[in-house]
């Protein structure tokens, strides 16, 4: 029973951590969208504003589930952040589906 409780606690911690990462990435995505809207050119975006990360397929699915969970439990706030999360969820699903179709 203790192992099950520990697994649930770790699972909730992972979901919370990934949700926080998703919000941070959404904030960066929001910043890029604001910059594009302000300048309408990609050349004006500082390359240091982008973050590249390598992630396993299972990790990607966890991030997708975390973003979905965060949207399902949305308690209000900046509507642009919510829209950024919707876009992130859609893009994550596209990546997951693309990876599934690339399997031999």
C-alpha positions in Angstrom: 0.0 0.0 0.0 2.9 2.4 0.8 4.3 1.9 -2.7 1.0 2.7 -4.3 0.7 5.9 -2.2 4.3 6.9 -3.2 3.6 6.2 -6.8 0.5 8.5 -6.7 2.5 11.2 -4.9 5.3 11.0 -7.5 2.7 11.0 -10.3 1.1 14.2 -9.0 4.5 15.8 -8.6 5.4 14.9 -12.2 2.1 16.3 -13.4 2.6 19.5 -11.4 6.2 19.9 -12.6 5.2 19.2 -16.3 2.3 21.7 -16.0 4.7 24.3 -14.7 7.1 23.6 -17.6 4.1 23.8 -20.0 3.2 27.2 -18.6 6.8 28.4 -18.9 7.0 27.2 -22.5 3.6 28.8 -23.2 4.9 32.0 -21.8 7.9 31.9 -24.1 5.5 31.0 -27.0 3.3 33.9 -26.0 6.4 36.2 -26.0 7.3 35.0 -29.5 3.7 35.6 -30.7 3.7 39.1 -29.1 7.0 39.9 -30.9 5.7 38.7 -34.2 2.5 40.7 -33.8 4.5 43.8 -32.9 7.1 43.6 -35.7 5.5 41.1 -38.2 9.0 39.8 -39.0 10.9 36.8 -37.7 14.3 38.4 -38.2 13.6 40.7 -35.2 13.2 37.8 -32.7 16.2 37.2 -30.5 17.4 33.6 -31.1 18.2 33.4 -27.3 14.4 33.5 -26.7 14.0 30.0 -28.2 14.6 26.8 -26.2 15.4 23.5 -27.8 14.9 20.3 -25.8 15.2 16.6 -26.6 12.5 14.5 -25.1 11.5 10.8 -25.3 8.2 9.8 -26.8 6.9 8.9 -23.3 8.1 12.3 -22.0 6.3 14.0 -24.9 3.1 12.2 -24.0 3.4 13.2 -20.4 3.9 16.8 -21.4 0.8 16.5 -23.6 -1.2 15.0 -20.7 0.0 17.8 -18.4 -1.0 20.5 -20.8 -4.4 18.9 -21.3 -4.8 18.6 -17.5 -3.9 22.2 -17.0 -6.4 23.3 -19.6 -9.2 21.1 -18.2 -8.6 22.6 -14.7 -8.2 26.2 -16.0 -9.2 28.5 -13.2 -9.1 31.7 -15.2 -6.5 34.3 -15.8 -4.9 35.8 -18.9 -6.8 34.5 -21.9 -3.7 34.8 -24.0 -2.0 32.2 -21.8 -5.0 29.9 -22.2 -4.9 30.4 -26.0 -1.1 29.6 -25.9 -1.9 26.4 -24.0 -4.5 25.4 -26.6 -2.0 26.0 -29.4 0.7 24.1 -27.4 -1.7 21.1 -26.9 -2.6 21.1 -30.6 1.1 21.2 -31.6 2.1 18.5 -29.1 -0.6 16.2 -30.5 0.6 16.9 -34.0 4.1 15.8 -33.0 2.8 12.7 -31.3 0.8 11.7 -34.4 3.6 12.5 -36.7 5.9 10.2 -34.7 3.3 7.4 -34.8 3.0 7.6 -38.6 6.8 7.5 -39.1 7.0 4.0 -37.5 7.8 1.3 -40.1 
